[in-house]
């Protein structure tokens, strides 16, 4: 084909779903579907605990009444009935909070070892509970939750320390620390 035709003409592709039950087949959105016995993603079947209650949350997350799933794999220890997405980076169920991060084109998820009732999200990287501060779901060493605050450009402070992302900035004084204005646009660089 001519490249202009390839990129400017809509094409439909049809995939045969081997062993799908047409009578009970229902499209759920974001490429997911189900029939009476199988959950489907595009043209591939995958197993869930309770196909009847399968619900799609987004392209990566689905849940049933027993378990939540990330990219069609069960999330260990999750409660599917109460699992919900809080943002692109955080999720929760009745028992746990989770941190989600894209990695190599796929999402990874981990439970956050926090005090559930006092947990609060600060921004896409930071959260805290009554005793601890978390950076991307991991405890931030020596950070004091009650005094923790964002400064700018990836810098934070809490208690006796200043942090850049998840590292202590040695010898920095939290009371007087101010990042240079030139750093404001370099936060994404490593």
C-alpha positions, 0 to 999 in steps of 0.5 A: 500500500501507499503510505498516505493511504495506510495512514489516512484511511480507516481500516477495520480488523475482525478477530475471531474469538475461539470458543466465545459464546455469542448468545451471552457475549457483552462488550464492556469497553476499553477492549474488554468483553465477557460471555457466560464463562470467559473474560476477554481482552481483544481476541484473548480470553483470560481467567477471573474469579467471578466473570458475571460481576466483571467490571472495567475501570480503565484500559489496565484495571478490571475487577470482579466481586472477589479480586481486582486485576491489573493487565489481566493479572490478579492483584494479590490480596485485593478486594475486588468488590471495593477496589477503586482508582483514586487517580492515575497513581493511586488505588484503594480497596476496603483494606489497602491503598496501592501505588500504581506506576507505569513501567516499560509500557506496563503498569506495576502496582504495590500495596502501601504499608500505611495506617489506612484511616489516616492515609492521604494523597499529597500529589502523584508521588507523595502521600502520608499517614499519621506517622509516615510519609511515602514516596511512590508507595515506599516509606520516606526515611526519617520524614516526619508526617506532621511537618511534611510539606512540598517545597518545589521542583522535586524538593520537600521537607519534613522534620529535620531533613530536606529531600529531593524526591526520595533522597535526603539532601545532606546538610540542608536546613529545612527552615532556610532551604530554598531551591534556585528558580532555574531548577523549576523546569528541570524536575523531570530530568534525572 
